[in-house]
Amino acid sequence: MTFETQERAFETRFDSNWSHTPIKWPNIAFNSKDKSEYVTFSNITDDVKEKSLGSNPVLYRYFGDIVIQIFVVSNSGATRALQLAELVADIWRSAQFSGITMKATKMVTVGVQEGWYQLDVISPYYVNSFELRSSL
Protein backbone atom coordinates (compact mmCIF):
# COMPACT_ATOMS: atom_id res chain seq x y z
CA MET A 1 0.00 0.00 0.00
CA THR A 2 1.50 3.33 -1.00
CA PHE A 3 1.64 6.29 1.36
CA GLU A 4 -0.88 8.13 -0.82
CA THR A 5 -3.31 5.18 -0.89
CA GLN A 6 -3.07 4.87 2.88
CA GLU A 7 -3.71 8.60 3.40
CA ARG A 8 -6.72 8.57 1.05
CA ALA A 9 -8.23 5.61 2.92
CA PHE A 10 -8.02 7.50 6.23
CA GLU A 11 -9.33 10.75 4.76
CA THR A 12 -12.21 9.00 2.97
CA ARG A 13 -13.27 7.16 6.12
CA PHE A 14 -13.28 10.32 8.21
CA ASP A 15 -14.93 12.50 5.57
CA SER A 16 -17.64 9.88 4.93
CA ASN A 17 -18.47 9.48 8.62
CA TRP A 18 -18.15 13.04 9.93
CA SER A 19 -20.82 15.71 9.51
CA HIS A 20 -20.77 17.33 12.95
CA THR A 21 -18.30 20.19 12.38
CA PRO A 22 -16.10 21.62 9.64
CA ILE A 23 -12.84 19.71 9.09
CA LYS A 24 -9.47 21.39 8.70
CA TRP A 25 -7.51 19.13 6.31
CA PRO A 26 -3.70 19.12 6.00
CA ASN A 27 -2.28 21.80 3.70
CA ILE A 28 -5.72 23.20 2.77
CA ALA A 29 -6.59 26.83 3.58
CA PHE A 30 -9.01 27.08 6.51
CA ASN A 31 -10.39 30.09 8.38
CA SER A 32 -11.59 29.36 11.90
CA LYS A 33 -12.67 32.93 12.70
CA ASP A 34 -16.35 32.43 11.84
CA LYS A 35 -16.54 28.96 13.44
CA SER A 36 -17.79 28.00 16.90
CA GLU A 37 -16.23 24.54 16.63
CA TYR A 38 -14.14 22.51 14.21
CA VAL A 39 -11.76 19.56 14.02
CA THR A 40 -8.39 19.00 12.39
CA PHE A 41 -7.29 15.74 10.77
CA SER A 42 -3.70 14.48 11.00
CA ASN A 43 -2.03 11.19 10.16
CA ILE A 44 1.14 10.92 12.25
CA THR A 45 3.25 8.09 10.86
CA ASP A 46 5.54 6.25 13.22
CA ASP A 47 7.63 3.10 13.01
CA VAL A 48 7.81 0.40 10.35
CA LYS A 49 8.93 -3.18 10.94
CA GLU A 50 9.95 -5.88 8.52
CA LYS A 51 7.83 -8.89 9.43
CA SER A 52 9.23 -11.50 7.01
CA LEU A 53 12.76 -12.71 6.58
CA GLY A 54 14.50 -13.41 3.30
CA SER A 55 11.38 -13.43 1.16
CA ASN A 56 10.42 -11.23 -1.75
CA PRO A 57 7.99 -9.53 -1.60
CA VAL A 58 8.62 -8.46 2.00
CA LEU A 59 5.87 -7.98 4.56
CA TYR A 60 6.24 -4.57 6.20
CA ARG A 61 4.05 -3.39 9.08
CA TYR A 62 3.59 0.37 9.24
CA PHE A 63 2.47 2.02 12.49
CA GLY A 64 0.99 5.45 13.16
CA ASP A 65 -1.72 7.50 14.81
CA ILE A 66 -4.74 9.28 13.43
CA VAL A 67 -5.07 12.44 15.51
CA ILE A 68 -8.29 14.42 15.44
CA GLN A 69 -7.96 17.70 17.30
CA ILE A 70 -11.28 19.08 18.51
CA PHE A 71 -11.70 22.81 19.01
CA VAL A 72 -14.68 24.50 20.69
CA VAL A 73 -15.01 28.09 21.89
CA SER A 74 -13.20 28.61 25.19
CA ASN A 75 -15.21 29.19 28.38
CA SER A 76 -18.12 27.16 26.99
CA GLY A 77 -17.53 24.10 29.17
CA ALA A 78 -16.14 20.72 28.18
CA THR A 79 -19.41 18.93 27.40
CA ARG A 80 -19.59 19.66 23.66
CA ALA A 81 -15.91 18.81 23.15
CA LEU A 82 -16.41 15.50 24.99
CA GLN A 83 -19.48 14.69 22.87
CA LEU A 84 -17.48 15.33 19.70
CA ALA A 85 -14.59 13.23 21.05
CA GLU A 86 -16.93 10.27 21.51
CA LEU A 87 -18.26 10.66 17.96
CA VAL A 88 -14.68 10.70 16.63
CA ALA A 89 -13.75 7.64 18.69
CA ASP A 90 -16.74 5.75 17.26
CA ILE A 91 -15.30 6.18 13.74
CA TRP A 92 -11.85 4.76 14.56
CA ARG A 93 -12.13 2.50 17.63
CA SER A 94 -10.98 -1.04 16.65
CA ALA A 95 -12.10 -0.50 13.03
CA GLN A 96 -10.76 -2.54 10.12
CA PHE A 97 -10.96 -1.11 6.59
CA SER A 98 -8.87 -1.02 3.39
CA GLY A 99 -6.20 -3.29 4.93
CA ILE A 100 -5.85 -0.98 7.95
CA THR A 101 -6.30 -2.17 11.54
CA MET A 102 -7.15 0.46 14.16
CA LYS A 103 -6.50 -0.11 17.85
CA ALA A 104 -8.02 1.35 21.03
CA THR A 105 -8.70 5.09 20.88
CA LYS A 106 -7.76 7.53 23.64
CA MET A 107 -8.53 11.16 24.42
CA VAL A 108 -6.12 13.80 25.71
CA THR A 109 -7.28 17.10 27.20
CA VAL A 110 -5.09 19.93 25.92
CA GLY A 111 -7.10 22.80 27.43
CA VAL A 112 -7.40 26.39 26.24
CA GLN A 113 -5.04 27.31 23.41
CA GLU A 114 -5.30 30.63 21.54
CA GLY A 115 -8.97 31.13 22.43
CA TRP A 116 -10.09 27.55 21.79
CA TYR A 117 -10.72 24.67 24.20
CA GLN A 118 -8.95 21.63 22.72
CA LEU A 119 -9.23 17.86 23.08
CA ASP A 120 -7.20 15.42 20.99
CA VAL A 121 -8.52 12.00 20.01
CA ILE A 122 -5.66 9.64 19.18
CA SER A 123 -6.26 6.40 17.33
CA PRO A 124 -3.23 4.12 16.79
CA TYR A 125 -3.17 1.90 13.71
CA TYR A 126 -1.06 -0.50 11.70
CA VAL A 127 -1.02 -1.42 8.03
CA ASN A 128 0.49 -4.59 6.54
CA SER A 129 2.01 -4.11 3.12
CA PHE A 130 3.83 -6.55 0.83
CA GLU A 131 6.56 -4.76 -1.10
CA LEU A 132 9.37 -5.85 -3.38
CA ARG A 133 12.92 -5.40 -2.18
CA SER A 134 14.73 -2.55 -3.90
CA SER A 135 17.14 -3.71 -6.60
CA LEU A 136 18.96 -0.37 -6.82
C-alpha positions in Angstrom: 0.0 0.0 0.0 1.5 3.3 -1.0 1.6 6.3 1.4 -0.9 8.1 -0.8 -3.3 5.2 -0.9 -3.1 4.9 2.9 -3.7 8.6 3.4 -6.7 8.6 1.1 -8.2 5.6 2.9 -8.0 7.5 6.2 -9.3 10.7 4.8 -12.2 9.0 3.0 -13.3 7.2 6.1 -13.3 10.3 8.2 -14.9 12.5 5.6 -17.6 9.9 4.9 -18.5 9.5 8.6 -18.1 13.0 9.9 -20.8 15.7 9.5 -20.8 17.3 12.9 -18.3 20.2 12.4 -16.1 21.6 9.6 -12.8 19.7 9.1 -9.5 21.4 8.7 -7.5 19.1 6.3 -3.7 19.1 6.0 -2.3 21.8 3.7 -5.7 23.2 2.8 -6.6 26.8 3.6 -9.0 27.1 6.5 -10.4 30.1 8.4 -11.6 29.4 11.9 -12.7 32.9 12.7 -16.3 32.4 11.8 -16.5 29.0 13.4 -17.8 28.0 16.9 -16.2 24.5 16.6 -14.1 22.5 14.2 -11.8 19.6 14.0 -8.4 19.0 12.4 -7.3 15.7 10.8 -3.7 14.5 11.0 -2.0 11.2 10.2 1.1 10.9 12.2 3.2 8.1 10.9 5.5 6.2 13.2 7.6 3.1 13.0 7.8 0.4 10.3 8.9 -3.2 10.9 10.0 -5.9 8.5 7.8 -8.9 9.4 9.2 -11.5 7.0 12.8 -12.7 6.6 14.5 -13.4 3.3 11.4 -13.4 1.2 10.4 -11.2 -1.7 8.0 -9.5 -1.6 8.6 -8.5 2.0 5.9 -8.0 4.6 6.2 -4.6 6.2 4.1 -3.4 9.1 3.6 0.4 9.2 2.5 2.0 12.5 1.0 5.4 13.2 -1.7 7.5 14.8 -4.7 9.3 13.4 -5.1 12.4 15.5 -8.3 14.4 15.4 -8.0 17.7 17.3 -11.3 19.1 18.5 -11.7 22.8 19.0 -14.7 24.5 20.7 -15.0 28.1 21.9 -13.2 28.6 25.2 -15.2 29.2 28.4 -18.1 27.2 27.0 -17.5 24.1 29.2 -16.1 20.7 28.2 -19.4 18.9 27.4 -19.6 19.7 23.7 -15.9 18.8 23.1 -16.4 15.5 25.0 -19.5 14.7 22.9 -17.5 15.3 19.7 -14.6 13.2 21.0 -16.9 10.3 21.5 -18.3 10.7 18.0 -14.7 10.7 16.6 -13.7 7.6 18.7 -16.7 5.7 17.3 -15.3 6.2 13.7 -11.9 4.8 14.6 -12.1 2.5 17.6 -11.0 -1.0 16.6 -12.1 -0.5 13.0 -10.8 -2.5 10.1 -11.0 -1.1 6.6 -8.9 -1.0 3.4 -6.2 -3.3 4.9 -5.8 -1.0 8.0 -6.3 -2.2 11.5 -7.1 0.5 14.2 -6.5 -0.1 17.9 -8.0 1.3 21.0 -8.7 5.1 20.9 -7.8 7.5 23.6 -8.5 11.2 24.4 -6.1 13.8 25.7 -7.3 17.1 27.2 -5.1 19.9 25.9 -7.1 22.8 27.4 -7.4 26.4 26.2 -5.0 27.3 23.4 -5.3 30.6 21.5 -9.0 31.1 22.4 -10.1 27.5 21.8 -10.7 24.7 24.2 -9.0 21.6 22.7 -9.2 17.9 23.1 -7.2 15.4 21.0 -8.5 12.0 20.0 -5.7 9.6 19.2 -6.3 6.4 17.3 -3.2 4.1 16.8 -3.2 1.9 13.7 -1.1 -0.5 11.7 -1.0 -1.4 8.0 0.5 -4.6 6.5 2.0 -4.1 3.1 3.8 -6.6 0.8 6.6 -4.8 -1.1 9.4 -5.8 -3.4 12.9 -5.4 -2.2 14.7 -2.6 -3.9 17.1 -3.7 -6.6 19.0 -0.4 -6.8 
